[in-house]
Amino acid sequence: MAATTIRILNIIHQARIVPVLLLMIVRACSIGAGNASDTLYNGGNITDGKTLVSAGGSFTLGFFSPTGVPTKTKRYLGIWFTADANVVCWVANRDNPLNTTTGVLVINDTGSLVLLNSGSGHTTWSSSSNTTSSAVAAQLLESGNLVVRDEQGSGNPIWIWQSFDHPSNTLLAGQRLGKNPQTGAEWSLTSWRAPNDPSPGDYRRVMDTKGLPDCVSWKHGVKKYRTGPWNGLWLSGVPEMASYSGLISVQVIVRPDEVAYVFDSTSTALFSRLVLNEAGVLQRLAWDPASKVWNIFSRAPRDVCDDYAMCGAFGLCDVNTASTLYCSCMQGFSPSSPSQWSMREASGGCRRDVPLDCGNNGTTTDGFMVLRGVKLPDTDNATVDMNATLEQCRTRCLADCSCVAYAPADIRGGGGGGHGSGCVMWTDDIVDVAL
């Protein structure tokens, strides 16, 4: 038997290319808004058939029925792209459509936006702004964000509510995907039920804040796909993000009151949106103003190796090895259930061939096996120390009998050789590793 058994895996931040989130640019070409207003003032209203149009003409707010649905049934208040009215990026009353064209949007006495059925007087939806002021106005911004602002006093108005804090199935430039750890407030995408039904569907796209920030798709309570954690430059399963820095800027913000993913454009040539569709597929689409079509630039999940934990604990997925099930065990591990693996069922994962040599009075024969070019494992069971060096990370992991893997948390300045800052250490099993 070899003198050195596999103790920990030093996983380098070089990930397989999974085009998923960020590809093209973010702002729409300017479309004339005519005489349409972008602002609803207190005392005014928007009835079915009337609209607000953003100052540059990119977005329209009004009432609509989904494609294929009779126009006098299932009326929703939404925001759509003016260039393509069939593309709705935000819906107010997703759970409660109006079955009449008597809907009206007003600002009530406490400064909240309220959607009423003017025939019955019933409230269908409300922004529930936390204000007692009646001196407010609602404005549709050129970003596609509907904001309610307090008009009292001098100086800059205060935004007391915004649609960007309540996403539907679409993320726009400047809009956050994430959460506030202090309040529990969350900004997530929820798929439509069907292409003609904007009620909440089966899939959600959230920012996982356990360990390192990671963008994750869920179906009910089951994790379906993750991009890999943020490494300071890109999401570790999407390294091609760096090649689009001339078109789009990406940030993952980490602070006490906010952990969020946000993108913006460095060009005004095209318009891009990120959509979680009814099948749970995340698509990056860009508008081609010449042909007037939406081009799909990326989608995820892309292949079987994007399926969460496809190869189980300590398994490694490689989409280029279809002849061998896509799955293999990391060096020093073998299938936990060879019979299941022979039946092309690898979700049971792998187990160690030789127990770790740990806790022997400070001496050990355990060593390191380096995995390059992989998406980092799920960090839900990882601990993070952003102030530690990589060498300190190695020493800590080797001294901890529960530690099974480590990696740098931030690769900025470290290239792809594993040199970076911060320490991520995994305990127990590691899952969802892919080439």
N, C-alpha and C positions, 0 to 999 in steps of 0.2 A: 504494500500500500504506500502511496506517495506520502512523503513527510509532511506536506502542507495540504490541509483541507481548506475548503472555501469558507471563509468567515463572513466577509462583507463584500458588497458589490459597490465599487466606486463608479457611479453612473455619471457619465459626462454629458454636459448640456449640448449635445448635437443631436437633433431630433430628425426623424424621417419627415419628409415633406408631406403635409396634409393640407392642401389648400382648402380653407374653410371660412375664415372670418373677414379678412381684409384684402381687398384687391384694388378697387378703383376709387375714384374720387367722389366727392360728397355733395357738391352744391349743384342745384339745378340751373339750367340756362334760364335767363330772365325772360319771363313771359308777361306781356303787357297786362296789367290788371284793369285797364279801362277806368271807369269811375267807381268801381266797387270799393267799399271801405274795408279796412282791416281791423276796425275797432267797434265793439259794442259798448255803448255808454249806458250808465244807469238810467232807467226810464225808457230805454229802447228795447227792441226785441228782434229776433230772427224767426220768421215763420217758414214753414215748409215751402220751398221754392226760392227763398232768399238765401244769400251766402255772405260770408266774409272771405276776402281774398288778401293774402299777404302782400306787403308793399311792392315786392318785386314780381309778384304774380306766380310764384312757384307752388303755393299751396292754397287750397280752397276748403272752407268749412261750411257744412250745410247738411241737409237731410238727404238720405239715399236709401235705396233698396238694393240688396246684393244682386249680382248678375243672375238672370234667370228667374228672379222672384218678381211677381206682379208689383208694379210701382206703388199701388195703394195699400200694400200689406207689408209687414215687417219693415217699418221705417226706423232708421237709425240716424243718430247725429254723429258725424265723423269728419275726419280731415283726409283729403285725398290730394294726389298730385294733379295739378291743373292740366298738365300735358296729357295725362291719361287718367280720366275719371274712374276707371275700373280698378285702379290701384289705390286702395284705402290703407292709410298707415296708422290711423288711430280711430277708435270707436268709443263713444261715451257710454251708451246704454247697451252694452254687449249682452247682458242677461235679460233685458227687458225691452224688447222692440215694441214700437207703437204699431198698432194695426189700423191706423188712420193717418190721414195727412193733416191732422189738426195740431201737430206738434208745434211748440213755440219755445225758444230759448230766451230766458230773461235773467236779470240780476235781481235777487230779492233784497229785502230790507236789511239783511245782515251781511250783504256783500258776497253771497255765494251765487254761482251760476246754477240755474235750475231749469231742467227740461220738463215742460208741462204738457199734458194733453188738454188743450184749451177747451175741448168739448166737455170733458168730465171734471177738469180742474185738478186731476190727480198728478202728483209728482212722479215722473218716470226715472229721473236721475238728478243728482246734485253734486256739485264739486265739494261741498261741505268745507268751505274755507274757514280757517280759524281766525275770524275777525268779527268785530261788531260794527265795523264801519260801513256806511252806505255810500261813501264816496269812492267807488271803485269803477274800473272799466276792464273789459276783456279784450285782448288784442291777439290776433293771429300773426306771429312773427314769420319772417322769411325763412327761418330754420325749420318751420313746421310745428313749432311749439305754441300752444295756446296758453296765454298767461293772464291771470287776474291780478291787477295792480291796484294798490291803494293810492288814491289821488290826493289825499290830505297832506297839508303842509307844503313847504317849498323843497327844492332840491329834487334828487332822483326819486321816482316812484318806487315803492316797495312791492315786490312780487309776493303775493300771499297764497297763490296756488298756480301750478303749471301742469299741463298735460304730460310733459316729459317725465314727471314723477309717477305717472300711471300708464306705463306702456301697454300696448295691445300685443300684436305679433311682430312688430317692426321696430328696429332700432335705426335712428337717424343720426347724422353728424351732431356731436355735442350732447347727445343723450346718453345717460349712464345705464350700465348694467351692473348692479352691485347691491350693497346694503350699507346701512348705518349700524355698526355694532353696538352703539350706545342706546339707540332707540328701538332697534329691531326693524326699522323701515327697510323695505326691499324694493328694488327696481328690477323686474324680471320680465321676460317675454312669455306669453302664453299663446299657443297656436289657436287658430280658428277651429271650430268643430268640423267644418267642411268648407270648400271653396265658396259656397253661397250661404254660409252660416257663421257669422263672426262671434257667436257665443263661445266661451272658453272651451278649448279642446283638451286632448289627452296629454299634450307635451308642454313642458316648461323649460326655459333656458335661464339659468341663474349663475351668480358668481359664488363659488364655494370658497369660503374664507377660512376653512380649517387648513392648517399648514400654510402652504403658499397659495396665493390667489389662483383659481382655476375656473374656467368657464365650463359648465356642465349642463347637459340636457337630461331631463327626467321624464319618464312616462309614469304618471301616478307616483308611486313610491319606489320605482325601480330606476337606478342610474343606467342611462343608455349610451352616453358618449361624453367624452371630455377632451379638451384640446391639449391638456398638459399644463403644468403650472407656469406662471410668469417667471422669467429668469432675468429680468432687468432690461431685456432687449425685445423679446417676443415671447409668445406662449410656446412652451418647449416642443409641442407637437406641430408648430406652425412656423418654422424658421424662415420661410420665404417672406414673412412679413417685413424683414429687413430690406428686401430688394424693392419694396414699394414705398420706401421712405420719401421718394421724390413726389409721390402722388397723394399719400395719406399718412397722417401722423397718428400714432397710437400711444395711449397711456394706460397704465394700471395704477390708479391712485390708491395709496395705502396710508391712512392716517386714522386717529382715534374715532373720528365721526364719519368716516367714509372709506370703504374698500370697493373700488369700481373700475370697470373697463369703459373706456370712451375713445371714440375716434373722431378725427376731423380731417378736412381736406387741405392740401397745400396747393391745389389747383382749382380753377373754376370751369374747367373744360367739360366735365361730365357730372352726372348726379348718381349717387350710389345709395343703396339701402340694404339692410341686413334683415332677412325675414325667416322666421320659424314657421314652416308650413304645417298643414294639418297632418302630414305623415311623419312629423318630427325631424324633417330635413332642414338644416340651416343653409340658406342660400345667400350669396352675395350677388346682387343684380346691379347693372349699370345701364342707364338710359342712353340710347343712341339717338340724338335729336335728328340726324339725317334720315334714318330709316324708321324712326318713331317706334322702336321696339326695345324691350328690356332684354339685355344679354346676360346670361348666367355666367359669371366668372369663376365661381367656386361653389361647392356644396359639401356638406358633411352631415352624417357619416358618409365616407367615400367608398370604403371597402370593408371586408369582414374584419380586418384588424382594427377598425374603428369601433367595433362592437365592444362595449365595456367588459373588461376582464375575460376576453375571448379565450385566453389560454390559462386562466386560473392563476393561483399563487406560484410565483417563481417561473411562470411560463413566459416565453418570448414569441410574439407573433410577427411573421414576415409574410406579406402578401405575395411575395415572389416565389413562395415555396408551396404552391397549391398541391403538388404531388405528394407532399408529406404533411397534409392536414393544415398547413400554415403555422402550426404550433410546434415549438421545440422547448426543451427544458434548458435552463441556464447551466453553464458548466458546474459540475458538482451536484447536480440534481437529476432525478429520474421521475417518470410519470407516477403519480400517486396510485393510479389504477390503470395498469397496462391494458387490461381488457377493455376498458372504456375508451382509451386512446385508440385501440385497434378498431373500434367502432366509430371513429371520428368524433368522439366526444371528449374534449380536452379541458372542459371548464373546471374539472376537479384539480387541475394544476399539478405541481411537482413537489417532491420531497427531497430532503438532503440524502446523499449517498453515505456520508460519514458525519457523525455528530460533531458539533463544534468542540474545540479544545479550549474551554473557557473556565476561568476561575482557579487555575492551578498555580496559586501563590505568585501571580503576576507574570508568569511565563506562559507562552502559548505558541502553538505551531500554526495557528490560523493565519491566513494571508488575505490578499486582495485580488479580486478578479475585476478587470476593467471592462465595462460595456460602453462602446462608443456608438454614436449614431442612433440613439433610441429616444423615444418619448419617455420622459420621467414617469415613475409610478405615481399612482394616486397618493396624495400627501395627507389624507385624512388621518393616518396613523403616524404622521411625522411630527417631529419637533423642529423648530426653526430658531436659530440665533444669528441675526444679521451682523453681529459684531465679531463673530468668530472667524478665524482664518481657516483655509482648507486643511492645513496641517493640524490645527486644533480639532477640527471636525474629525479627522482620521483618528487622532489619539483618543478622543472621547468615545467614538464608536467602538474602537478596539477594546476599550476598558469596560464597556457596558455589554453584559451578556445577552441583553434583549435586543441590541442593535443589529440589524441585518443589512443595512445599506446606508451610504451617505453620498452627498454631492454638494457642490457649491450652490448657494441660493441665488447669487447674482453673478453673471458671467461678464459683465461689462469690464472691458480692459483685459479679459482673460482669453479671448479667442475661443477656439474649440478644443483646447488641450486640457480642459478641466481646471485651469487656474481661474480663480474668481474669489469673491468674498462671500461671507455668510456661510452658515452651516445648516444643512438639512439632513436629519437622521431619521431613518425608518425603523420601526420596531414591528415585531410579528411578521406577517406575510407582506410581500409587495405584489401588487397586481396592476394590470393594464399597461404593460411594457411592450412597446412595438418598435420595430425597425422602420 
